[in-house]
Amino acid sequence: MLSTKQTIPEKEVRLPASRVVELLEAHNDCTSPWRILKVMSEFVDGFDFLKQYDKAVTFFGSARCHSKDKIYLEATKLAYMLAKEGFAIVTGGGPGVMEAANKGAHKAGGRSLGLNIQLPREQRVNPYVKESESFKYFFTRKVMLAFASQLYIYFPGGFGTLDEFFEIVTLIQTKKMDPVPIVLVGKKYWNPLLTWTKNDICNRYQMISKEDMNLYHLVDSAEEAFEFIQETTGQ
């Protein structure tokens, strides 16, 4: 291990991020200062991977839905239509809605991307991912998913989907991120949350402004979502 008095040779600094990780594998202590270099290497690899896609859309939604579920079929349909329009389809690479979106992109002959997480005993990558980048840390993967696209689609999902939705909305609300279209698909699922947001968070407690509720758009089908996206993006 390098002491504080030693310096890293210049040629080491120029190594690819993936090689840096290999060199640091011996330093597995999560409290070690070496961990920050591993995290940095994931960011470098992630940004390098994503910068080649200048027209992309990220899909979020439940990992628990199956191939015959309505939201799975709608996600496949919407991803297919967007892939035909030249969008790279980005997901977390897993099952459910993620698989459905990658399947739609694959069927359309488009670019099907997965930003998957490395797990101890399994690699949860669906078979329709054709280009992928894997991450050890959930938070670096989350940043990449937020950075990846010019458009974000949310199908019904659990805590992870809600977390990603509120993160993107917050970044735009606080002007830490340029405004981008955010589409929620499935009125029956999303209406209770949006009604609470309007009646309680906005009107009763005034925790957000009325304009903040214009940051997202609710639709009920893949066709409605596609029409809205075409109108918004001019595609």
KEKE-584462 format. One line per 4 residues: number of its first residue (from 1); for each residue x negated, z, y negated of N, C-alpha, C, O, CB. Coordinates in steps of 0.2 Angstrom, whole numbers, always signed. Glycine has a CB too. Example, Ala and Ser with C-alpha at 12.3 -4.5 7.8 and 13.67 -1.06 7.14 Angstrom:
1	-66:+39:+28:-62:+39:+22:-66:+39:+16:-71:+42:+17:-57:+45:+22; -64:+35:+11:-68:+36:+5:-64:+39:+0:-67:+40:-6:-70:+29:+3
! end
This chain:
1	-4:+0:+6:+0:+0:+0:-4:+0:-6:-10:+3:-7:+5:+6:+0; -2:-4:-11:-6:-4:-17:-6:+2:-21:-1:+5:-21:-4:-10:-22; -12:+4:-24:-12:+10:-28:-10:+8:-35:-9:+2:-37:-19:+14:-28; -9:+13:-39:-7:+12:-46:-12:+8:-50:-11:+5:-55:-4:+18:-50
5	-18:+9:-48:-24:+6:-51:-25:-1:-49:-29:-5:-52:-30:+10:-50; -22:-3:-44:-23:-10:-41:-19:-15:-45:-13:-13:-47:-23:-10:-34; -21:-21:-45:-16:-26:-48:-15:-32:-42:-19:-33:-38:-20:-30:-54; -9:-35:-43:-8:-40:-39:-11:-47:-41:-10:-49:-47:+0:-41:-38
9	-15:-50:-36:-18:-56:-38:-13:-61:-41:-7:-61:-39:-22:-59:-32; -15:-66:-45:-11:-71:-48:-8:-75:-43:-2:-77:-44:-15:-75:-53; -11:-77:-38:-8:-81:-33:-3:-78:-29:+2:-81:-27:-14:-83:-28; -3:-71:-29:+3:-68:-26:+9:-68:-30:+15:-69:-27:+1:-60:-24
13	+8:-68:-36:+14:-68:-41:+18:-74:-40:+24:-75:-41:+12:-67:-48; +14:-80:-39:+17:-86:-39:+20:-88:-32:+23:-93:-31:+12:-92:-40; +20:-83:-27:+23:-84:-21:+31:-85:-22:+34:-82:-26:+22:-79:-16; +34:-89:-17:+41:-89:-17:+44:-82:-16:+41:-78:-13:+44:-94:-12
17	+50:-81:-19:+54:-75:-18:+54:-73:-11:+54:-67:-9:+60:-75:-21; +56:-78:-6:+57:-76:+1:+51:-74:+4:+51:-70:+8:+59:-83:+4; +45:-76:+2:+38:-74:+4:+37:-67:+2:+34:-63:+5:+33:-79:+2; +39:-66:-4:+38:-59:-7:+42:-54:-3:+39:-48:-1:+40:-58:-14
21	+48:-56:+0:+51:-51:+4:+48:-50:+11:+47:-44:+13:+58:-54:+5; +45:-55:+13:+41:-54:+20:+35:-50:+19:+34:-45:+23:+39:-61:+22; +32:-50:+13:+26:-46:+12:+28:-39:+11:+24:-34:+12:+22:-48:+6; +34:-38:+9:+36:-31:+7:+41:-28:+13:+43:-22:+12:+40:-31:+1
25	+41:-31:+18:+46:-28:+24:+43:-22:+26:+47:-18:+29:+46:-33:+29; +37:-20:+26:+34:-14:+28:+37:-8:+24:+36:-2:+26:+27:-14:+28; +39:-10:+18:+41:-4:+13:+49:-4:+13:+52:-6:+8:+38:-6:+6; +51:+0:+18:+58:+0:+19:+62:+6:+16:+68:+7:+16:+60:-1:+26
29	+58:+10:+13:+61:+17:+11:+65:+15:+5:+63:+12:+0:+55:+22:+9; +72:+16:+5:+76:+14:+0:+75:+18:-7:+77:+15:-12:+83:+16:+2; +71:+23:-7:+69:+26:-13:+62:+23:-16:+60:+25:-21:+68:+33:-12; +59:+19:-12:+53:+16:-14:+53:+11:-20:+58:+8:-21:+49:+13:-8
33	+48:+12:-25:+48:+7:-30:+48:-1:-28:+50:-5:-31:+42:+8:-35; +46:-2:-22:+45:-8:-19:+52:-11:-18:+53:-17:-18:+42:-8:-12; +57:-7:-18:+64:-10:-17:+66:-14:-22:+70:-19:-21:+69:-4:-16; +64:-13:-28:+66:-17:-34:+64:-24:-34:+67:-28:-36:+64:-13:-41
37	+58:-25:-30:+55:-31:-29:+59:-35:-24:+60:-41:-25:+48:-31:-27; +62:-32:-19:+66:-35:-15:+73:-37:-18:+75:-43:-17:+68:-30:-9; +75:-33:-22:+81:-34:-26:+80:-40:-30:+84:-45:-31:+84:-28:-30; +75:-40:-34:+73:-46:-39:+72:-52:-35:+74:-58:-37:+66:-44:-42
41	+69:-52:-29:+68:-58:-25:+75:-61:-23:+76:-67:-22:+64:-57:-19; +80:-57:-21:+87:-59:-20:+90:-63:-26:+93:-68:-25:+91:-54:-17; +89:-60:-32:+92:-63:-38:+88:-70:-39:+92:-75:-40:+91:-59:-44; +82:-70:-38:+78:-77:-39:+81:-82:-34:+82:-87:-36:+71:-75:-38
45	+81:-80:-28:+83:-85:-23:+91:-87:-24:+92:-93:-23:+83:-82:-16; +95:-82:-26:+102:-83:-27:+103:-88:-33:+107:-93:-33:+106:-77:-29; +99:-87:-39:+100:-91:-44:+97:-98:-43:+100:-103:-45:+97:-88:-50; +92:-99:-39:+89:-105:-37:+94:-109:-33:+94:-115:-34:+82:-104:-34
49	+97:-106:-29:+102:-109:-24:+108:-112:-28:+110:-117:-27:+105:-104:-19; +111:-108:-33:+117:-110:-36:+116:-115:-42:+120:-118:-44:+120:-104:-39; +110:-115:-45:+109:-119:-51:+109:-127:-49:+110:-131:-54:+102:-118:-54; +109:-128:-43:+110:-136:-41:+118:-138:-41:+119:-144:-41:+107:-137:-34
53	+122:-133:-42:+129:-135:-42:+132:-134:-49:+133:-128:-52:+133:-131:-37; +133:-139:-53:+136:-139:-60:+143:-139:-60:+146:-139:-66:+133:-144:-64; +147:-140:-55:+154:-140:-55:+156:-136:-48:+156:-139:-43:+157:-148:-55; +158:-130:-49:+160:-126:-43:+166:-122:-44:+167:-120:-50:+154:-122:-41
57	+169:-120:-39:+175:-115:-40:+174:-110:-34:+172:-111:-28:+182:-119:-39; +175:-104:-36:+174:-98:-31:+181:-96:-29:+186:-95:-33:+170:-92:-34; +182:-95:-22:+188:-92:-19:+187:-85:-17:+182:-84:-14:+190:-97:-13; +192:-81:-19:+192:-74:-16:+199:-73:-12:+204:-77:-14:+192:-69:-22
61	+199:-68:-8:+205:-67:-4:+204:-63:+2:+198:-62:+4:+209:-73:-3; +209:-61:+5:+208:-57:+11:+204:-60:+17:+205:-66:+18:+215:-55:+14; +200:-56:+20:+197:-58:+26:+201:-57:+32:+199:-58:+38:+190:-54:+27; +207:-54:+31:+211:-52:+37:+216:-57:+39:+220:-56:+44:+214:-45:+36
65	+217:-62:+35:+223:-67:+36:+220:-72:+42:+214:-73:+43:+225:-71:+30; +225:-75:+45:+223:-79:+51:+225:-87:+49:+229:-88:+44:+227:-77:+57; +223:-91:+54:+224:-98:+52:+231:-101:+52:+232:-106:+49:+221:-102:+58; +236:-97:+54:+243:-99:+53:+247:-95:+48:+252:-97:+46:+247:-97:+60
69	+243:-91:+44:+246:-87:+39:+247:-92:+33:+243:-97:+32:+242:-81:+37; +252:-91:+29:+253:-95:+23:+248:-95:+18:+246:-100:+16:+260:-93:+19; +245:-89:+17:+239:-89:+12:+233:-93:+14:+229:-96:+10:+237:-82:+10; +232:-93:+21:+226:-97:+24:+228:-104:+23:+223:-108:+21:+226:-95:+31
73	+234:-106:+24:+235:-113:+24:+235:-116:+16:+233:-121:+15:+242:-115:+27; +238:-111:+12:+237:-113:+5:+230:-114:+2:+229:-118:-2:+241:-108:+1; +226:-109:+4:+219:-109:+2:+215:-115:+5:+211:-118:+1:+215:-103:+5; +217:-117:+11:+214:-123:+14:+216:-129:+10:+212:-134:+8:+216:-124:+21
77	+222:-130:+8:+225:-135:+4:+222:-136:-3:+220:-141:-5:+233:-135:+4; +222:-130:-6:+219:-130:-13:+212:-132:-13:+209:-136:-17:+220:-123:-16; +208:-129:-8:+201:-131:-8:+200:-138:-6:+195:-141:-9:+197:-126:-3; +204:-141:-2:+203:-148:+0:+204:-152:-7:+201:-157:-8:+209:-150:+5
81	+210:-151:-11:+211:-155:-17:+205:-154:-22:+204:-159:-25:+218:-152:-20; +203:-148:-23:+197:-147:-27:+191:-150:-25:+187:-153:-29:+196:-140:-29; +190:-150:-19:+184:-153:-16:+184:-161:-17:+179:-164:-19:+183:-152:-9; +190:-164:-16:+191:-171:-18:+190:-173:-25:+188:-178:-27:+198:-173:-16
85	+190:-168:-29:+189:-169:-36:+182:-168:-38:+180:-168:-44:+194:-164:-41; +178:-166:-33:+171:-165:-35:+168:-158:-35:+162:-157:-37:+169:-169:-40; +173:-153:-34:+171:-146:-35:+167:-144:-29:+169:-145:-23:+177:-142:-36; +162:-140:-29:+159:-137:-24:+163:-131:-23:+164:-127:-27:+151:-135:-25
89	+164:-129:-16:+169:-123:-15:+164:-118:-13:+160:-118:-8:+174:-125:-9; +165:-112:-16:+160:-106:-15:+165:-101:-13:+170:-99:-15:+157:-104:-22; +162:-97:-7:+166:-91:-5:+160:-86:-3:+154:-87:-3:+170:-93:+1; +163:-81:+0:+158:-76:+2:+156:-77:+9:+152:-73:+12:+162:-69:+2
93	+158:-83:+12:+156:-85:+19:+159:-82:+25:+157:-84:+30:+149:-84:+19; +164:-77:+24:+167:-74:+29:+173:-77:+32:+174:-83:+31:+168:-67:+27; +177:-73:+35:+183:-75:+38:+189:-75:+33:+188:-74:+27:+185:-71:+44; +195:-77:+36:+201:-76:+32:+201:-82:+26:+200:-88:+28:+202:-70:+28
97	+203:-80:+20:+204:-84:+15:+197:-88:+13:+197:-94:+12:+206:-81:+8; +191:-84:+14:+185:-88:+13:+184:-93:+18:+182:-99:+16:+179:-82:+14; +186:-92:+25:+185:-97:+30:+190:-103:+28:+188:-109:+29:+187:-95:+37; +196:-102:+26:+201:-107:+24:+198:-111:+18:+199:-117:+19:+208:-103:+22
101	+195:-108:+13:+193:-112:+8:+187:-117:+10:+187:-123:+8:+190:-108:+2; +182:-114:+14:+177:-118:+17:+179:-123:+21:+177:-129:+21:+172:-113:+20; +185:-122:+25:+188:-127:+29:+191:-133:+25:+190:-139:+27:+193:-124:+34; +194:-131:+20:+197:-136:+16:+191:-141:+13:+192:-147:+13:+201:-133:+10
105	+186:-138:+10:+180:-142:+8:+177:-146:+13:+176:-152:+12:+175:-137:+5; +176:-143:+19:+173:-147:+24:+178:-153:+26:+175:-159:+27:+172:-143:+31; +184:-152:+27:+189:-157:+29:+189:-163:+23:+190:-169:+25:+196:-155:+29; +188:-161:+17:+188:-166:+12:+181:-170:+11:+180:-174:+7:+189:-163:+5
109	+176:-167:+15:+169:-170:+14:+166:-168:+8:+161:-171:+6:+170:-178:+14; +168:-162:+6:+165:-159:+0:+159:-154:+1:+157:-153:+7:+170:-156:-5; +157:-151:-4:+151:-146:-3:+154:-139:-1:+159:-137:-5:+147:-146:-9; +153:-136:+4:+156:-130:+6:+150:-125:+7:+146:-125:+11:+159:-131:+13
113	+151:-120:+2:+145:-115:+1:+148:-108:+3:+153:-106:+3:+143:-115:-6; +143:-104:+6:+144:-97:+8:+139:-93:+5:+133:-94:+7:+145:-97:+15; +141:-87:+2:+136:-82:+0:+137:-76:+4:+141:-72:+2:+136:-81:-8; +134:-76:+10:+136:-71:+15:+131:-65:+14:+126:-65:+11:+135:-74:+21
117	+134:-59:+17:+130:-53:+17:+127:-52:+24:+130:-53:+29:+135:-47:+15; +121:-49:+24:+118:-48:+31:+120:-41:+33:+119:-36:+29:+110:-48:+30; +122:-41:+39:+125:-35:+42:+120:-33:+48:+117:-37:+51:+132:-35:+44; +120:-27:+50:+115:-24:+55:+116:-28:+62:+111:-30:+65:+116:-17:+56
121	+122:-29:+64:+124:-31:+71:+127:-38:+71:+128:-41:+76:+128:-26:+75; +129:-41:+65:+132:-47:+66:+131:-51:+59:+129:-48:+54:+140:-47:+67; +132:-58:+59:+131:-62:+54:+138:-65:+53:+140:-70:+56:+126:-67:+54; +142:-63:+48:+149:-65:+48:+150:-71:+43:+152:-71:+38:+153:-59:+44
125	+147:-77:+46:+148:-83:+43:+152:-88:+46:+152:-89:+52:+140:-86:+42; +157:-90:+43:+162:-94:+46:+159:-101:+48:+155:-103:+44:+169:-95:+42; +162:-105:+52:+159:-111:+55:+160:-117:+50:+157:-122:+51:+162:-113:+61; +163:-116:+44:+164:-122:+39:+159:-121:+34:+160:-126:+29:+171:-122:+37
129	+155:-116:+33:+150:-116:+28:+144:-120:+30:+142:-120:+36:+147:-108:+28; +143:-125:+26:+138:-130:+27:+131:-129:+23:+126:-131:+25:+140:-137:+25; +132:-125:+17:+126:-123:+13:+127:-116:+12:+132:-114:+10:+126:-127:+7; +122:-112:+13:+122:-105:+12:+116:-101:+10:+111:-104:+10:+124:-102:+19
133	+117:-95:+7:+112:-91:+5:+114:-84:+7:+120:-82:+6:+111:-91:-3; +110:-80:+10:+112:-73:+13:+109:-68:+9:+103:-69:+6:+110:-73:+20; +112:-62:+8:+110:-57:+4:+110:-50:+8:+114:-49:+12:+114:-56:-2; +105:-46:+7:+105:-40:+10:+109:-35:+6:+112:-30:+9:+97:-37:+11
137	+109:-35:-1:+112:-30:-5:+119:-33:-7:+119:-39:-10:+108:-29:-11; +124:-29:-7:+131:-31:-9:+131:-33:-16:+134:-37:-18:+136:-26:-7; +127:-29:-20:+128:-29:-27:+125:-36:-30:+127:-39:-35:+125:-24:-31; +119:-38:-27:+116:-44:-29:+121:-50:-27:+122:-55:-30:+109:-45:-25
141	+124:-50:-21:+129:-55:-19:+135:-55:-24:+137:-61:-25:+131:-53:-12; +137:-49:-26:+143:-49:-30:+141:-53:-37:+145:-56:-40:+145:-42:-32; +135:-51:-39:+133:-55:-46:+133:-62:-45:+135:-66:-49:+126:-52:-48; +130:-65:-39:+130:-72:-38:+137:-75:-37:+138:-80:-40:+126:-73:-31
145	+142:-71:-34:+148:-74:-34:+151:-74:-41:+155:-79:-42:+153:-69:-29; +150:-70:-45:+152:-70:-52:+149:-75:-56:+152:-78:-61:+151:-63:-55; +143:-77:-54:+139:-82:-58:+140:-89:-56:+139:-93:-60:+131:-80:-58; +143:-90:-50:+142:-96:-47:+146:-102:-50:+144:-107:-49:+145:-95:-40
149	+152:-100:-53:+157:-105:-54:+160:-106:-61:+158:-102:-66:+163:-104:-50; +163:-111:-63:+167:-112:-69:+174:-111:-68:+178:-112:-73:+165:-119:-71; +176:-109:-62:+183:-108:-61:+184:-103:-55:+180:-103:-50:+187:-114:-59; +189:-98:-55:+190:-93:-50:+197:-93:-48:+201:-92:-52:+187:-86:-53
153	+197:-93:-41:+204:-93:-38:+205:-86:-34:+200:-84:-30:+205:-99:-33; +210:-83:-35:+211:-77:-31:+218:-77:-27:+223:-78:-30:+212:-71:-36; +217:-77:-20:+223:-76:-16:+224:-69:-14:+219:-65:-16:+222:-80:-9; +229:-67:-11:+231:-60:-10:+225:-57:-5:+222:-60:-1:+237:-59:-6
157	+223:-51:-7:+217:-48:-4:+217:-40:-5:+222:-38:-8:+211:-51:-6; +213:-37:-2:+212:-30:-3:+208:-27:-8:+207:-31:-14:+209:-27:+4; +205:-22:-7:+201:-19:-13:+195:-23:-15:+194:-24:-21:+197:-12:-10; +192:-27:-11:+186:-31:-13:+189:-37:-17:+186:-38:-22:+183:-34:-7
161	+195:-40:-16:+197:-45:-20:+199:-42:-27:+198:-45:-32:+203:-48:-16; +203:-36:-27:+205:-33:-33:+199:-32:-37:+199:-32:-43:+209:-27:-32; +193:-29:-34:+187:-27:-38:+184:-33:-41:+182:-33:-47:+182:-24:-33; +184:-39:-37:+181:-45:-40:+186:-48:-46:+183:-50:-51:+180:-51:-35
165	+192:-47:-45:+197:-50:-50:+196:-46:-57:+195:-49:-62:+204:-49:-48; +196:-39:-56:+195:-35:-62:+188:-35:-65:+187:-35:-71:+197:-28:-61; +183:-37:-61:+176:-38:-64:+176:-44:-68:+173:-43:-74:+171:-38:-58; +178:-49:-66:+178:-56:-70:+182:-55:-76:+180:-57:-81:+181:-62:-66
169	+188:-52:-75:+193:-51:-81:+189:-47:-86:+190:-48:-92:+199:-48:-79; +186:-42:-84:+183:-37:-89:+177:-40:-92:+176:-40:-98:+180:-31:-85; +173:-44:-89:+167:-48:-92:+170:-53:-97:+166:-53:-102:+163:-52:-86; +175:-56:-96:+178:-61:-101:+181:-57:-107:+180:-59:-113:+183:-65:-98
173	+185:-52:-105:+188:-47:-111:+182:-45:-115:+184:-44:-121:+192:-42:-107; +177:-42:-113:+172:-39:-117:+166:-44:-119:+161:-43:-122:+168:-34:-113; +168:-51:-118:+164:-56:-121:+157:-56:-118:+152:-59:-121:+163:-56:-128; +156:-53:-112:+150:-54:-108:+149:-60:-104:+144:-62:-101:+149:-48:-104
177	+155:-64:-104:+155:-70:-100:+160:-75:-104:+165:-73:-107:+158:-68:-93; +158:-81:-104:+162:-86:-107:+169:-86:-104:+169:-86:-97:+158:-93:-107; +174:-88:-107:+181:-89:-104:+181:-94:-99:+178:-100:-100:+186:-90:-110; +183:-93:-93:+184:-98:-88:+191:-97:-85:+194:-91:-85:+179:-97:-82
181	+194:-102:-82:+201:-101:-79:+201:-97:-73:+196:-97:-69:+203:-108:-77; +205:-92:-73:+206:-87:-68:+213:-88:-65:+218:-88:-69:+205:-80:-70; +214:-90:-59:+220:-92:-56:+222:-87:-50:+218:-86:-46:+221:-99:-53; +228:-84:-51:+231:-80:-45:+236:-83:-42:+241:-86:-45:+233:-73:-48
185	+235:-84:-35:+240:-88:-31:+244:-83:-27:+241:-79:-23:+236:-93:-26; +251:-83:-27:+255:-79:-24:+259:-74:-28:+257:-69:-29:+251:-75:-18; +265:-76:-30:+268:-72:-35:+271:-66:-32:+271:-61:-35:+274:-76:-38; +273:-66:-26:+276:-60:-22:+271:-55:-22:+272:-49:-23:+279:-62:-15
189	+265:-57:-21:+259:-52:-20:+257:-49:-27:+256:-43:-28:+253:-55:-16; +256:-54:-32:+253:-52:-38:+257:-49:-43:+255:-45:-47:+249:-58:-41; +264:-51:-43:+269:-49:-48:+269:-41:-49:+269:-39:-55:+275:-51:-46; +269:-37:-44:+269:-30:-45:+264:-27:-49:+264:-23:-53:+270:-26:-38
193	+258:-30:-47:+252:-27:-51:+252:-30:-58:+250:-26:-63:+245:-30:-48; +254:-36:-59:+254:-39:-66:+260:-36:-70:+259:-35:-76:+255:-46:-66; +265:-34:-67:+271:-30:-70:+268:-23:-73:+270:-21:-78:+277:-30:-66; +265:-20:-68:+262:-13:-70:+257:-14:-76:+257:-10:-80:+259:-10:-64
197	+253:-19:-75:+248:-20:-81:+251:-21:-87:+249:-19:-93:+244:-27:-79; +257:-25:-87:+260:-27:-94:+264:-21:-96:+264:-19:-102:+265:-33:-93; +268:-18:-92:+273:-12:-94:+269:-6:-96:+271:-2:-100:+278:-11:-89; +264:-4:-91:+261:+2:-92:+254:+2:-96:+253:+5:-101:+260:+6:-85
201	+249:-2:-93:+243:-2:-96:+243:-5:-103:+240:-2:-108:+238:-7:-92; +247:-10:-104:+247:-13:-111:+253:-10:-115:+251:-7:-121:+249:-21:-110; +259:-10:-113:+264:-8:-118:+265:+0:-119:+265:+2:-124:+271:-11:-115; +265:+3:-113:+266:+11:-114:+260:+14:-116:+260:+18:-120:+268:+13:-107
205	+254:+13:-113:+248:+16:-115:+243:+13:-119:+238:+16:-122:+244:+18:-108; +244:+6:-120:+240:+2:-125:+233:+3:-124:+228:+3:-128:+241:+5:-132; +231:+2:-117:+224:+2:-115:+221:-5:-115:+215:-6:-115:+224:+5:-108; +225:-10:-116:+223:-17:-117:+227:-20:-122:+233:-18:-123:+223:-21:-110
209	+225:-26:-124:+230:-29:-129:+234:-35:-126:+232:-36:-120:+225:-33:-135; +239:-37:-129:+243:-42:-126:+239:-49:-124:+241:-52:-120:+249:-44:-131; +234:-50:-129:+230:-56:-128:+226:-56:-121:+225:-61:-118:+225:-57:-133; +225:-50:-119:+221:-49:-113:+225:-51:-107:+222:-53:-102:+219:-42:-112
213	+231:-51:-107:+235:-54:-101:+235:-61:-101:+238:-64:-96:+242:-51:-102; +232:-65:-106:+232:-72:-106:+225:-74:-102:+224:-80:-102:+232:-75:-113; +221:-69:-100:+215:-71:-97:+216:-74:-90:+211:-77:-87:+211:-65:-96; +222:-73:-87:+223:-75:-80:+230:-79:-80:+234:-78:-84:+223:-69:-75
217	+231:-83:-75:+237:-87:-74:+239:-86:-67:+236:-87:-62:+235:-95:-76; +246:-85:-66:+249:-84:-60:+253:-90:-58:+257:-93:-61:+254:-78:-60; +252:-92:-51:+255:-98:-48:+258:-96:-41:+256:-90:-39:+251:-104:-48; +262:-100:-38:+264:-98:-32:+262:-103:-26:+264:-102:-20:+272:-98:-32
221	+258:-108:-28:+257:-113:-22:+250:-116:-24:+248:-116:-30:+262:-118:-21; +247:-120:-19:+241:-124:-20:+243:-129:-25:+238:-131:-30:+239:-126:-14; +248:-132:-25:+250:-138:-29:+251:-135:-37:+248:-139:-41:+257:-141:-27; +254:-130:-38:+254:-127:-45:+247:-125:-47:+246:-126:-53:+259:-121:-45
225	+243:-122:-43:+236:-120:-45:+232:-127:-47:+229:-127:-52:+233:-117:-39; +233:-132:-43:+229:-138:-44:+231:-141:-50:+227:-144:-54:+230:-143:-38; +238:-141:-52:+241:-144:-58:+238:-140:-64:+236:-143:-69:+248:-144:-58; +238:-134:-64:+236:-130:-69:+228:-131:-70:+226:-132:-76:+237:-122:-68
229	+224:-131:-65:+217:-133:-66:+216:-139:-69:+211:-140:-73:+214:-132:-59; +219:-144:-67:+219:-151:-70:+220:-151:-77:+216:-154:-81:+223:-156:-66; +225:-147:-79:+227:-147:-86:+222:-143:-90:+220:-145:-96:+234:-144:-87; +219:-138:-87:+215:-133:-91:+208:-136:-91:+205:-136:-97:+214:-127:-87
233	+205:-139:-86:+199:-142:-86:+198:-149:-88:+193:-152:-89:+196:-141:-79; +204:-153:-88:+204:-160:-90:+201:-164:-85:+199:-170:-86:+199:-161:-96; +202:-162:-78:+199:-166:-73:+205:-171:-71:+204:-175:-66:+198:-161:-67
! end
